[in-house]
Amino acid sequence: MSVIRHLVSSAIVVAACIALAHPALAWKAAEQVTTYPVSGRSGAELYQSIGENGPVIGGERRAIAHTTFKLTWRRDYRERADGSCVIAANVPRLIITYTLPKPREGLPQGVASSWKRFYDGLAAHERVHGQYIIDMVEAIEGVSVGLSASDDPGCHKVRAELQSHLKRLSDQQRARGREFDRVEMGEGGNVQGLVLELLKGP
């Protein structure tokens, strides 16, 4: 069980993706999947390879899977005749990248079925993190469009005000992700079931 405890502390795993209702976006996030290779002919061998090759997420910690994003904005700052400044538009460009394990070679039939369940669980979990990122971007867009400051030639005040919102919303997104992982990866949580099922094999 030591290998389980080792990876549970750094893994990002499984959960059914939570269906959330969201209004239609004027923009759409680009989502892509990258993989890292793992080796093995059994669930235990594959899991050990994950521990050796998973993405590094801090220091020497490795994860089973990982979600990252790149976010840029096209902002329209408008100075008004009365000396104020307003953000008339703030259009995001968001690219979300999910990093997941992939066997280097074909697997025996029973192991392949176990691996598919494991992989699908990982992918579902990571897409929850992706949705949290989309939620953050929506919130930034909502708070920024129409944001204004009086007596603001050069739009310096409104830029500073926007930065304070960006930090707050980014902190909220990170806290939300950490809490999700805490529940998913806690004792008796989905992560142990997923890992144990892979180790048990067909």
Contacts in CASP RR format, 6 or more apart in sequence:
PFRMAT RR
TARGET T0000
AUTHOR 0000-0000-0000
METHOD contacts of the structure
MODEL  1
MSVIRHLVSSAIVVAACIALAHPALAWKAAEQVTTYPVSGRSGAELYQSI
GENGPVIGGERRAIAHTTFKLTWRRDYRERADGSCVIAANVPRLIITYTL
PKPREGLPQGVASSWKRFYDGLAAHERVHGQYIIDMVEAIEGVSVGLSAS
DDPGCHKVRAELQSHLKRLSDQQRARGREFDRVEMGEGGNVQGLVLELLK
GP
3 47 0 8 1.000
3 48 0 8 1.000
4 192 0 8 1.000
4 195 0 8 1.000
4 196 0 8 1.000
4 199 0 8 1.000
6 51 0 8 1.000
7 47 0 8 1.000
7 50 0 8 1.000
7 51 0 8 1.000
7 62 0 8 1.000
7 64 0 8 1.000
7 195 0 8 1.000
8 185 0 8 1.000
8 186 0 8 1.000
8 191 0 8 1.000
8 192 0 8 1.000
8 195 0 8 1.000
9 61 0 8 1.000
10 57 0 8 1.000
10 61 0 8 1.000
10 62 0 8 1.000
10 63 0 8 1.000
10 64 0 8 1.000
11 63 0 8 1.000
11 64 0 8 1.000
11 65 0 8 1.000
11 185 0 8 1.000
11 191 0 8 1.000
11 195 0 8 1.000
12 63 0 8 1.000
12 64 0 8 1.000
12 65 0 8 1.000
12 66 0 8 1.000
12 67 0 8 1.000
12 122 0 8 1.000
12 125 0 8 1.000
12 126 0 8 1.000
12 129 0 8 1.000
12 181 0 8 1.000
12 185 0 8 1.000
13 64 0 8 1.000
13 65 0 8 1.000
13 121 0 8 1.000
13 122 0 8 1.000
13 125 0 8 1.000
13 184 0 8 1.000
13 185 0 8 1.000
13 190 0 8 1.000
13 191 0 8 1.000
13 194 0 8 1.000
13 195 0 8 1.000
14 118 0 8 1.000
14 121 0 8 1.000
14 122 0 8 1.000
14 124 0 8 1.000
14 125 0 8 1.000
14 184 0 8 1.000
14 190 0 8 1.000
14 191 0 8 1.000
14 193 0 8 1.000
14 194 0 8 1.000
15 121 0 8 1.000
15 124 0 8 1.000
15 125 0 8 1.000
15 128 0 8 1.000
15 180 0 8 1.000
15 184 0 8 1.000
15 190 0 8 1.000
16 121 0 8 1.000
16 124 0 8 1.000
17 124 0 8 1.000
17 125 0 8 1.000
17 127 0 8 1.000
17 128 0 8 1.000
17 131 0 8 1.000
18 128 0 8 1.000
18 131 0 8 1.000
20 131 0 8 1.000
20 135 0 8 1.000
22 134 0 8 1.000
22 135 0 8 1.000
22 138 0 8 1.000
25 138 0 8 1.000
26 91 0 8 1.000
27 91 0 8 1.000
27 92 0 8 1.000
27 93 0 8 1.000
27 94 0 8 1.000
29 94 0 8 1.000
29 95 0 8 1.000
29 96 0 8 1.000
29 130 0 8 1.000
29 133 0 8 1.000
29 134 0 8 1.000
29 137 0 8 1.000
30 94 0 8 1.000
30 95 0 8 1.000
30 96 0 8 1.000
31 95 0 8 1.000
31 96 0 8 1.000
31 97 0 8 1.000
31 98 0 8 1.000
31 130 0 8 1.000
32 95 0 8 1.000
32 96 0 8 1.000
32 97 0 8 1.000
32 98 0 8 1.000
33 97 0 8 1.000
33 98 0 8 1.000
33 99 0 8 1.000
33 100 0 8 1.000
33 123 0 8 1.000
34 97 0 8 1.000
34 98 0 8 1.000
34 99 0 8 1.000
34 100 0 8 1.000
35 99 0 8 1.000
35 100 0 8 1.000
35 101 0 8 1.000
35 102 0 8 1.000
36 53 0 8 1.000
36 54 0 8 1.000
36 55 0 8 1.000
36 99 0 8 1.000
36 100 0 8 1.000
36 101 0 8 1.000
36 102 0 8 1.000
37 53 0 8 1.000
37 101 0 8 1.000
37 102 0 8 1.000
37 103 0 8 1.000
37 104 0 8 1.000
38 46 0 8 1.000
38 49 0 8 1.000
38 50 0 8 1.000
38 53 0 8 1.000
38 54 0 8 1.000
38 101 0 8 1.000
38 102 0 8 1.000
38 103 0 8 1.000
38 104 0 8 1.000
39 45 0 8 1.000
39 46 0 8 1.000
39 49 0 8 1.000
39 103 0 8 1.000
39 104 0 8 1.000
39 105 0 8 1.000
40 46 0 8 1.000
40 49 0 8 1.000
40 103 0 8 1.000
40 107 0 8 1.000
41 107 0 8 1.000
41 108 0 8 1.000
41 111 0 8 1.000
42 111 0 8 1.000
42 201 0 8 1.000
43 111 0 8 1.000
43 114 0 8 1.000
43 115 0 8 1.000
43 198 0 8 1.000
43 199 0 8 1.000
43 201 0 8 1.000
44 199 0 8 1.000
46 101 0 8 1.000
46 103 0 8 1.000
46 107 0 8 1.000
46 111 0 8 1.000
46 115 0 8 1.000
46 198 0 8 1.000
47 195 0 8 1.000
47 198 0 8 1.000
47 199 0 8 1.000
49 101 0 8 1.000
50 64 0 8 1.000
50 101 0 8 1.000
51 62 0 8 1.000
51 64 0 8 1.000
52 62 0 8 1.000
53 62 0 8 1.000
53 101 0 8 1.000
54 62 0 8 1.000
54 63 0 8 1.000
54 64 0 8 1.000
54 101 0 8 1.000
55 62 0 8 1.000
55 63 0 8 1.000
55 65 0 8 1.000
55 66 0 8 1.000
55 99 0 8 1.000
56 62 0 8 1.000
56 63 0 8 1.000
57 63 0 8 1.000
57 66 0 8 1.000
64 101 0 8 1.000
64 122 0 8 1.000
65 98 0 8 1.000
65 99 0 8 1.000
65 100 0 8 1.000
65 101 0 8 1.000
65 122 0 8 1.000
65 123 0 8 1.000
65 125 0 8 1.000
65 126 0 8 1.000
66 98 0 8 1.000
66 99 0 8 1.000
66 126 0 8 1.000
67 96 0 8 1.000
67 97 0 8 1.000
67 98 0 8 1.000
67 99 0 8 1.000
67 126 0 8 1.000
67 129 0 8 1.000
67 130 0 8 1.000
67 133 0 8 1.000
68 96 0 8 1.000
68 97 0 8 1.000
68 99 0 8 1.000
69 94 0 8 1.000
69 95 0 8 1.000
69 96 0 8 1.000
69 97 0 8 1.000
69 130 0 8 1.000
69 133 0 8 1.000
70 94 0 8 1.000
70 95 0 8 1.000
70 97 0 8 1.000
71 92 0 8 1.000
71 93 0 8 1.000
71 94 0 8 1.000
71 95 0 8 1.000
71 137 0 8 1.000
72 92 0 8 1.000
72 93 0 8 1.000
73 90 0 8 1.000
73 91 0 8 1.000
73 92 0 8 1.000
73 93 0 8 1.000
74 89 0 8 1.000
74 90 0 8 1.000
74 91 0 8 1.000
74 92 0 8 1.000
74 93 0 8 1.000
75 87 0 8 1.000
75 89 0 8 1.000
75 90 0 8 1.000
75 91 0 8 1.000
75 144 0 8 1.000
76 87 0 8 1.000
76 88 0 8 1.000
76 89 0 8 1.000
76 90 0 8 1.000
77 85 0 8 1.000
77 86 0 8 1.000
77 87 0 8 1.000
77 88 0 8 1.000
77 154 0 8 1.000
77 155 0 8 1.000
77 158 0 8 1.000
77 159 0 8 1.000
78 85 0 8 1.000
78 86 0 8 1.000
78 87 0 8 1.000
78 88 0 8 1.000
79 85 0 8 1.000
79 152 0 8 1.000
79 153 0 8 1.000
79 154 0 8 1.000
79 155 0 8 1.000
80 86 0 8 1.000
82 150 0 8 1.000
83 150 0 8 1.000
83 151 0 8 1.000
83 152 0 8 1.000
83 153 0 8 1.000
84 148 0 8 1.000
84 149 0 8 1.000
84 150 0 8 1.000
84 151 0 8 1.000
84 152 0 8 1.000
85 148 0 8 1.000
85 149 0 8 1.000
85 152 0 8 1.000
85 153 0 8 1.000
85 154 0 8 1.000
85 155 0 8 1.000
85 157 0 8 1.000
85 158 0 8 1.000
86 146 0 8 1.000
86 147 0 8 1.000
86 148 0 8 1.000
86 158 0 8 1.000
87 144 0 8 1.000
87 145 0 8 1.000
87 146 0 8 1.000
87 147 0 8 1.000
87 148 0 8 1.000
87 158 0 8 1.000
87 162 0 8 1.000
88 145 0 8 1.000
88 146 0 8 1.000
89 145 0 8 1.000
90 140 0 8 1.000
90 141 0 8 1.000
90 142 0 8 1.000
90 144 0 8 1.000
90 145 0 8 1.000
91 141 0 8 1.000
92 137 0 8 1.000
92 140 0 8 1.000
92 141 0 8 1.000
94 133 0 8 1.000
94 134 0 8 1.000
94 137 0 8 1.000
96 130 0 8 1.000
96 133 0 8 1.000
96 134 0 8 1.000
98 123 0 8 1.000
98 126 0 8 1.000
98 127 0 8 1.000
98 130 0 8 1.000
100 119 0 8 1.000
100 122 0 8 1.000
100 123 0 8 1.000
100 126 0 8 1.000
101 119 0 8 1.000
101 122 0 8 1.000
103 115 0 8 1.000
106 112 0 8 1.000
107 115 0 8 1.000
109 202 0 8 1.000
110 201 0 8 1.000
110 202 0 8 1.000
111 201 0 8 1.000
111 202 0 8 1.000
113 202 0 8 1.000
114 197 0 8 1.000
114 198 0 8 1.000
114 200 0 8 1.000
114 201 0 8 1.000
114 202 0 8 1.000
115 198 0 8 1.000
117 194 0 8 1.000
117 197 0 8 1.000
117 198 0 8 1.000
118 194 0 8 1.000
118 197 0 8 1.000
118 198 0 8 1.000
121 194 0 8 1.000
122 194 0 8 1.000
125 184 0 8 1.000
125 190 0 8 1.000
128 180 0 8 1.000
129 177 0 8 1.000
129 180 0 8 1.000
132 173 0 8 1.000
132 176 0 8 1.000
132 177 0 8 1.000
132 180 0 8 1.000
133 173 0 8 1.000
135 173 0 8 1.000
136 169 0 8 1.000
136 170 0 8 1.000
136 172 0 8 1.000
136 173 0 8 1.000
139 169 0 8 1.000
139 172 0 8 1.000
140 165 0 8 1.000
140 166 0 8 1.000
140 169 0 8 1.000
143 165 0 8 1.000
143 169 0 8 1.000
144 162 0 8 1.000
144 165 0 8 1.000
147 158 0 8 1.000
147 161 0 8 1.000
147 162 0 8 1.000
147 165 0 8 1.000
148 158 0 8 1.000
149 155 0 8 1.000
149 157 0 8 1.000
149 158 0 8 1.000
149 161 0 8 1.000
151 157 0 8 1.000
152 158 0 8 1.000
183 189 0 8 1.000
184 190 0 8 1.000
184 191 0 8 1.000
185 191 0 8 1.000
186 192 0 8 1.000
END
